[in-house]
Amino acid sequence: MTEVISLVHHIYGDGHPHYQRVIHFHNQHSLEGVKSTKGLLQGTLEVLKNGWIDRLADRVAVDISTDFLEAAREMASAGEKDAAAVLACSVLEDSLKRLAARTCSETLQKKELSVLANSLRKEGVIPKSTYSSIIGFKDLRNAAFHAKWDEVSKESVDLLLTFLPTFIDSYGVE
């Protein structure tokens, strides 16, 4: 029972009703409490089997992208174009990889930006105009990721920061 309590605590945390129920069942010291705990664990197993971890990973990725974009906007406004470029380009590339994994192939995960964009265009996931916009950010991405700061302009960072929210919303890669 100690292992069950630990497991449920780890999965759900102190305040979650499932954790509170397991503690209640444990304190009953009864066969009914054990049966109820078993039922709760079986339900948790089904939730895990049905993609809970994948959905959690997606939500975390969304939170990180949102935080990166907000930080990039703040940095760009403060004149920190280089750091803003790295964060914004990270969001662009991650968004493309998640879109490709969802619509084309997970094997594209390790491909570079232009290959991702081209694959998405060929598969009809994005139109030529969106493809052109993405490819237009390739030089910024390369400069930012290879610390060629003299090739990063505030204007290009601002353009990317304007493009990303629309792209993310349009293709559901939030």
VEXDREN-2710 file (C-alpha; in Angstrom, 1 decimal):
% VEXDREN-2710
k/r/px/py/pz
1/MET/0.0/0.0/0.0
2/THR/2.9/2.3/0.7
3/GLU/4.1/1.8/-2.9
4/VAL/0.6/2.6/-4.2
5/ILE/0.4/5.8/-2.1
6/SER/3.8/6.8/-3.4
7/LEU/2.9/6.1/-7.0
8/VAL/-0.4/7.9/-6.9
9/HIS/1.2/10.8/-5.2
10/HIS/3.9/11.0/-7.9
11/ILE/1.3/10.9/-10.7
12/TYR/-1.3/13.2/-9.3
13/GLY/0.2/15.2/-6.4
14/ASP/-1.1/16.0/-2.9
15/GLY/-4.2/18.0/-3.7
16/HIS/-5.6/15.7/-6.4
17/PRO/-8.8/13.8/-5.5
18/HIS/-7.4/10.4/-6.5
19/TYR/-4.5/10.9/-4.0
20/GLN/-6.9/11.9/-1.3
21/ARG/-9.1/8.8/-2.0
22/VAL/-6.2/6.4/-1.8
23/ILE/-5.2/7.9/1.6
24/HIS/-8.9/7.5/2.7
25/PHE/-9.0/3.9/1.4
26/HIS/-5.7/3.1/3.2
27/ASN/-7.1/4.5/6.4
28/GLN/-10.1/2.3/6.2
29/HIS/-8.0/-0.8/6.8
30/SER/-10.5/-2.9/5.0
31/LEU/-10.9/-5.2/2.0
32/GLU/-13.4/-2.6/0.5
33/GLY/-10.6/0.0/0.7
34/VAL/-8.2/-2.3/-1.1
35/LYS/-10.8/-3.1/-3.8
36/SER/-11.4/0.7/-4.2
37/THR/-7.7/1.4/-4.5
38/LYS/-7.4/-1.4/-7.1
39/GLY/-10.2/0.2/-9.1
40/LEU/-8.6/3.6/-9.0
41/LEU/-5.2/2.1/-10.1
42/GLN/-6.9/0.3/-13.0
43/GLY/-8.6/3.6/-14.1
44/THR/-5.2/5.4/-13.9
45/LEU/-3.6/2.6/-16.0
46/GLU/-6.3/3.1/-18.7
47/VAL/-5.8/6.9/-18.7
48/LEU/-2.0/6.3/-19.2
49/LYS/-2.6/3.8/-21.9
50/ASN/-5.0/6.2/-23.7
51/GLY/-2.4/8.9/-24.3
52/TRP/-2.3/10.9/-21.1
53/ILE/1.5/11.2/-21.2
54/ASP/1.5/12.2/-24.8
55/ARG/-1.2/14.9/-24.1
56/LEU/0.9/16.0/-21.1
57/ALA/4.0/16.3/-23.2
58/ASP/2.0/18.4/-25.8
59/ARG/0.8/20.7/-23.1
60/VAL/4.3/21.2/-21.7
61/ALA/5.6/21.9/-25.2
62/VAL/2.8/24.5/-25.7
63/ASP/3.7/26.1/-22.4
64/ILE/7.4/26.2/-23.3
65/SER/6.7/27.7/-26.7
66/THR/4.4/30.3/-25.2
67/ASP/7.0/31.2/-22.6
68/PHE/9.8/31.4/-25.2
69/LEU/7.7/33.7/-27.4
70/GLU/6.8/36.0/-24.5
71/ALA/10.4/36.1/-23.4
72/ALA/11.5/36.8/-27.0
73/ARG/9.1/39.7/-27.3
74/GLU/10.3/41.2/-24.1
75/MET/13.9/40.8/-25.1
76/ALA/13.3/42.3/-28.6
77/SER/11.6/45.2/-26.9
78/ALA/14.5/45.7/-24.6
79/GLY/17.0/45.7/-27.5
80/GLU/18.2/42.1/-27.0
81/LYS/17.7/41.0/-30.6
82/ASP/20.2/38.1/-30.4
83/ALA/18.6/36.3/-27.5
84/ALA/15.1/37.1/-28.9
85/ALA/16.2/35.6/-32.3
86/VAL/17.4/32.3/-30.6
87/LEU/14.2/31.9/-28.7
88/ALA/11.9/32.8/-31.6
89/CYS/13.8/30.5/-34.0
90/SER/13.6/27.7/-31.5
91/VAL/9.8/28.1/-31.5
92/LEU/9.7/28.2/-35.3
93/GLU/11.7/25.0/-35.6
94/ASP/9.9/23.2/-32.8
95/SER/6.5/24.1/-34.3
96/LEU/7.5/22.8/-37.7
97/LYS/8.7/19.5/-36.2
98/ARG/5.5/19.0/-34.3
99/LEU/3.4/19.9/-37.3
100/ALA/5.4/17.4/-39.5
101/ALA/5.2/14.7/-36.8
102/ARG/1.4/15.2/-36.6
103/THR/0.7/15.4/-40.4
104/CYS/3.5/13.8/-42.3
105/SER/6.1/11.7/-40.6
106/GLU/8.0/11.6/-37.3
107/THR/11.1/10.8/-39.2
108/LEU/11.3/14.5/-40.1
109/GLN/12.0/15.3/-36.5
110/LYS/15.8/15.3/-37.1
111/LYS/15.6/17.2/-40.4
112/GLU/16.6/20.9/-40.8
113/LEU/14.2/23.7/-41.3
114/SER/14.2/23.9/-45.1
115/VAL/13.6/20.1/-45.4
116/LEU/10.8/20.3/-42.9
117/ALA/9.2/23.2/-44.7
118/ASN/9.6/21.6/-48.1
119/SER/8.1/18.3/-46.8
120/LEU/5.1/20.2/-45.3
121/ARG/4.6/22.0/-48.6
122/LYS/4.8/18.8/-50.7
123/GLU/2.3/17.1/-48.5
124/GLY/-0.1/20.0/-48.9
125/VAL/0.0/20.8/-45.2
126/ILE/1.1/24.4/-45.8
127/PRO/0.6/26.5/-48.9
128/LYS/3.4/27.9/-51.0
129/SER/3.0/31.4/-49.4
130/THR/3.6/30.0/-45.9
131/TYR/6.5/27.9/-47.2
132/SER/8.0/31.1/-48.7
133/SER/7.7/32.9/-45.3
134/ILE/9.3/30.0/-43.4
135/ILE/12.2/29.8/-45.9
136/GLY/12.5/33.5/-45.6
137/PHE/13.5/33.0/-41.9
138/LYS/16.1/30.4/-42.7
139/ASP/19.0/32.9/-42.8
140/LEU/17.9/34.3/-39.4
141/ARG/17.6/30.8/-38.0
142/ASN/21.1/29.9/-39.2
143/ALA/22.6/33.1/-37.9
144/ALA/20.9/32.9/-34.5
145/PHE/21.8/29.2/-34.0
146/HIS/25.4/29.7/-35.1
147/ALA/25.9/32.9/-33.1
148/LYS/26.5/35.1/-36.2
149/TRP/25.1/38.1/-34.4
150/ASP/26.1/40.6/-37.1
151/GLU/23.7/38.8/-39.4
152/VAL/20.7/39.1/-37.0
153/SER/18.7/42.2/-37.5
154/LYS/16.0/43.6/-35.2
155/GLU/13.7/43.8/-38.1
156/SER/14.0/40.1/-39.0
157/VAL/13.4/39.2/-35.4
158/ASP/10.3/41.4/-35.3
159/LEU/9.0/39.9/-38.5
160/LEU/9.4/36.4/-37.1
161/LEU/7.7/37.4/-33.8
162/THR/4.8/38.7/-35.9
163/PHE/4.6/35.6/-38.0
164/LEU/4.8/32.9/-35.3
165/PRO/1.5/33.5/-33.5
166/THR/-0.4/33.4/-36.7
167/PHE/1.4/30.3/-37.9
168/ILE/1.0/28.5/-34.6
169/ASP/-2.7/29.3/-34.4
170/SER/-3.4/28.5/-38.1
171/TYR/-1.8/25.1/-38.0
172/GLY/-2.8/24.1/-34.4
173/VAL/0.8/23.6/-33.2
174/GLU/0.3/25.5/-30.1
END
